[in-house]
Amino acid sequence: MNLASSFSRPSLARLAPACGGLLLLTACATEAPPPPPPPPTGGVAEAIQRLDWRGIITSVDRDRYQRRDAAWSLALEQARRQPGSGDLDALGDLIKPRAARGSVAPPPGAYRCRTVKLGSQGGEEGLGYVVYGWFACRIEQTPRGLKFSKLTGSQRPSGLLFPEDDRHMLMLGSMALAAEPAANSYGRRPDRDLVAILERIDDRRWRLVLPWPQNESNLDLIELIPA
């Protein structure tokens, strides 16, 4: 049956102006699909940063993180009681557990960094603390978010920084030793995994707090100062 014959002439006259003519009658009768949602305003990096580190962290590192106050307590007790290497008293807020300030996110760029090891996994047999010299580190903006890397030295941790609150970011990373390539394998080698808390402790001074590291100490601190 001819399409036009199924309508009276008055009906066609009324529909044509609304639909742009007889040829558009069929299209006009179909509801237009809704427009696509707008893209995320923050891009891919921000979307990934919204992932909760709680869904990524291993059970071992979750335990380390939950017992971080105990690591501070034991490590400082040992550091103050046992002999060590370096000037512990000169470290100031670096070794104060509650020194975190607001606006924690560090700007990307080159940093000077040094590691301070507190406490001894060997008990009374080990040094209570060791203050190391300065090395090269970097904070970089990657498609996955901010990343920390220690570039020189025999122990070179690196990892992705997850926002937690205004005073803390949490890092999940891994450790490269000696001449190994840069570590980038969190969750694949449990013996190299690490969890750390990033805090700002002065206007241009940050620290990474590593509770219960794999070897030697009971708490590691990595001090960061823009180069």
KAZI-V597285 format. One record per residue. N is the residue number from 0. SS is DSSP state (alpha for helix, beta for strand, coil for the rest). PSI is psi in degrees with one decimal (999 if undefined). Layout:
# KAZI-V597285
n=N ss=SS psi=PSI
n=N ss=SS psi=PSI
This chain:
# KAZI-V597285
n=0 ss=coil psi=138.1
n=1 ss=coil psi=134.0
n=2 ss=alpha psi=-40.9
n=3 ss=alpha psi=-29.1
n=4 ss=alpha psi=-16.6
n=5 ss=alpha psi=-5.2
n=6 ss=coil psi=144.5
n=7 ss=coil psi=158.4
n=8 ss=alpha psi=-40.0
n=9 ss=alpha psi=-37.8
n=10 ss=alpha psi=-46.1
n=11 ss=alpha psi=-39.3
n=12 ss=alpha psi=-36.4
n=13 ss=alpha psi=-34.6
n=14 ss=alpha psi=-32.3
n=15 ss=alpha psi=-45.8
n=16 ss=alpha psi=-35.4
n=17 ss=alpha psi=-31.5
n=18 ss=alpha psi=-1.0
n=19 ss=coil psi=21.9
n=20 ss=coil psi=165.3
n=21 ss=alpha psi=-35.0
n=22 ss=alpha psi=-18.8
n=23 ss=alpha psi=6.2
n=24 ss=alpha psi=-44.6
n=25 ss=alpha psi=-45.4
n=26 ss=alpha psi=-36.2
n=27 ss=alpha psi=-29.8
n=28 ss=alpha psi=-15.0
n=29 ss=coil psi=129.7
n=30 ss=coil psi=133.2
n=31 ss=coil psi=141.2
n=32 ss=coil psi=152.1
n=33 ss=coil psi=150.5
n=34 ss=coil psi=151.5
n=35 ss=coil psi=153.1
n=36 ss=coil psi=150.9
n=37 ss=coil psi=151.3
n=38 ss=coil psi=157.1
n=39 ss=coil psi=136.4
n=40 ss=coil psi=-25.6
n=41 ss=coil psi=-3.1
n=42 ss=alpha psi=-176.3
n=43 ss=alpha psi=-42.2
n=44 ss=alpha psi=-44.1
n=45 ss=alpha psi=-37.3
n=46 ss=alpha psi=-41.1
n=47 ss=alpha psi=-36.8
n=48 ss=alpha psi=-24.7
n=49 ss=coil psi=-12.6
n=50 ss=coil psi=137.3
n=51 ss=coil psi=126.0
n=52 ss=alpha psi=-20.3
n=53 ss=alpha psi=-21.9
n=54 ss=alpha psi=-2.7
n=55 ss=coil psi=-34.2
n=56 ss=coil psi=141.7
n=57 ss=coil psi=163.3
n=58 ss=alpha psi=-34.0
n=59 ss=alpha psi=-46.0
n=60 ss=alpha psi=-31.2
n=61 ss=alpha psi=-40.8
n=62 ss=alpha psi=-42.7
n=63 ss=alpha psi=-46.7
n=64 ss=alpha psi=-43.6
n=65 ss=alpha psi=-24.6
n=66 ss=coil psi=24.1
n=67 ss=alpha psi=-34.8
n=68 ss=alpha psi=-37.9
n=69 ss=alpha psi=-36.4
n=70 ss=alpha psi=-44.8
n=71 ss=alpha psi=-48.8
n=72 ss=alpha psi=-50.6
n=73 ss=alpha psi=-44.6
n=74 ss=alpha psi=-43.4
n=75 ss=alpha psi=-38.0
n=76 ss=alpha psi=-44.4
n=77 ss=alpha psi=-40.9
n=78 ss=alpha psi=-35.4
n=79 ss=alpha psi=-16.6
n=80 ss=alpha psi=-31.9
n=81 ss=coil psi=154.7
n=82 ss=coil psi=153.4
n=83 ss=coil psi=-171.0
n=84 ss=beta psi=120.0
n=85 ss=coil psi=-179.8
n=86 ss=coil psi=97.1
n=87 ss=coil psi=-38.8
n=88 ss=alpha psi=-23.3
n=89 ss=alpha psi=-3.4
n=90 ss=alpha psi=-18.8
n=91 ss=alpha psi=-129.7
n=92 ss=alpha psi=-15.7
n=93 ss=alpha psi=-33.2
n=94 ss=alpha psi=20.2
n=95 ss=coil psi=120.0
n=96 ss=coil psi=-33.9
n=97 ss=coil psi=38.3
n=98 ss=coil psi=0.1
n=99 ss=coil psi=139.5
n=100 ss=beta psi=173.1
n=101 ss=coil psi=176.2
n=102 ss=coil psi=59.7
n=103 ss=coil psi=-30.0
n=104 ss=coil psi=121.7
n=105 ss=coil psi=148.6
n=106 ss=coil psi=143.3
n=107 ss=coil psi=148.1
n=108 ss=beta psi=-172.2
n=109 ss=beta psi=143.0
n=110 ss=beta psi=151.2
n=111 ss=beta psi=140.4
n=112 ss=beta psi=150.2
n=113 ss=beta psi=150.4
n=114 ss=beta psi=135.7
n=115 ss=beta psi=122.2
n=116 ss=beta psi=126.7
n=117 ss=beta psi=136.2
n=118 ss=coil psi=170.0
n=119 ss=coil psi=127.4
n=120 ss=coil psi=-14.2
n=121 ss=coil psi=9.7
n=122 ss=alpha psi=-134.1
n=123 ss=alpha psi=-14.6
n=124 ss=alpha psi=-21.1
n=125 ss=coil psi=173.5
n=126 ss=coil psi=142.3
n=127 ss=coil psi=-24.5
n=128 ss=beta psi=155.7
n=129 ss=beta psi=125.8
n=130 ss=beta psi=113.5
n=131 ss=beta psi=169.1
n=132 ss=beta psi=-175.7
n=133 ss=beta psi=142.6
n=134 ss=beta psi=-177.7
n=135 ss=beta psi=133.0
n=136 ss=beta psi=172.2
n=137 ss=beta psi=142.2
n=138 ss=beta psi=125.2
n=139 ss=beta psi=150.2
n=140 ss=beta psi=116.8
n=141 ss=beta psi=169.4
n=142 ss=coil psi=-20.1
n=143 ss=coil psi=-2.2
n=144 ss=beta psi=-169.9
n=145 ss=beta psi=138.5
n=146 ss=beta psi=136.1
n=147 ss=beta psi=140.2
n=148 ss=beta psi=132.2
n=149 ss=beta psi=123.3
n=150 ss=coil psi=-25.8
n=151 ss=coil psi=163.7
n=152 ss=coil psi=168.4
n=153 ss=coil psi=-17.7
n=154 ss=beta psi=116.4
n=155 ss=beta psi=90.0
n=156 ss=beta psi=153.7
n=157 ss=beta psi=155.5
n=158 ss=beta psi=168.7
n=159 ss=beta psi=139.0
n=160 ss=beta psi=123.6
n=161 ss=beta psi=127.5
n=162 ss=beta psi=137.3
n=163 ss=beta psi=-57.6
n=164 ss=beta psi=-171.2
n=165 ss=coil psi=-21.1
n=166 ss=coil psi=-6.4
n=167 ss=beta psi=140.6
n=168 ss=beta psi=152.1
n=169 ss=beta psi=132.2
n=170 ss=beta psi=130.2
n=171 ss=beta psi=122.2
n=172 ss=beta psi=-164.5
n=173 ss=beta psi=168.7
n=174 ss=beta psi=131.9
n=175 ss=beta psi=138.8
n=176 ss=beta psi=147.0
n=177 ss=coil psi=-124.5
n=178 ss=coil psi=12.9
n=179 ss=coil psi=153.5
n=180 ss=coil psi=165.7
n=181 ss=coil psi=137.4
n=182 ss=coil psi=136.8
n=183 ss=coil psi=53.5
n=184 ss=coil psi=42.9
n=185 ss=coil psi=132.8
n=186 ss=coil psi=-9.7
n=187 ss=coil psi=-30.7
n=188 ss=coil psi=94.7
n=189 ss=coil psi=-30.0
n=190 ss=coil psi=-8.6
n=191 ss=coil psi=-5.7
n=192 ss=beta psi=150.7
n=193 ss=beta psi=154.0
n=194 ss=beta psi=140.4
n=195 ss=beta psi=154.7
n=196 ss=beta psi=123.6
n=197 ss=beta psi=132.3
n=198 ss=beta psi=146.3
n=199 ss=beta psi=129.1
n=200 ss=beta psi=-1.0
n=201 ss=beta psi=-179.4
n=202 ss=coil psi=-42.2
n=203 ss=coil psi=50.7
n=204 ss=beta psi=126.6
n=205 ss=beta psi=166.6
n=206 ss=beta psi=147.4
n=207 ss=beta psi=127.8
n=208 ss=beta psi=118.4
n=209 ss=beta psi=100.7
n=210 ss=beta psi=139.3
n=211 ss=coil psi=60.0
n=212 ss=coil psi=166.9
n=213 ss=coil psi=-34.0
n=214 ss=coil psi=154.9
n=215 ss=coil psi=-71.2
n=216 ss=coil psi=177.2
n=217 ss=coil psi=-13.4
n=218 ss=beta psi=128.0
n=219 ss=beta psi=141.8
n=220 ss=beta psi=132.4
n=221 ss=beta psi=112.9
n=222 ss=beta psi=137.3
n=223 ss=beta psi=128.4
n=224 ss=beta psi=130.8
n=225 ss=beta psi=136.1
n=226 ss=coil psi=999
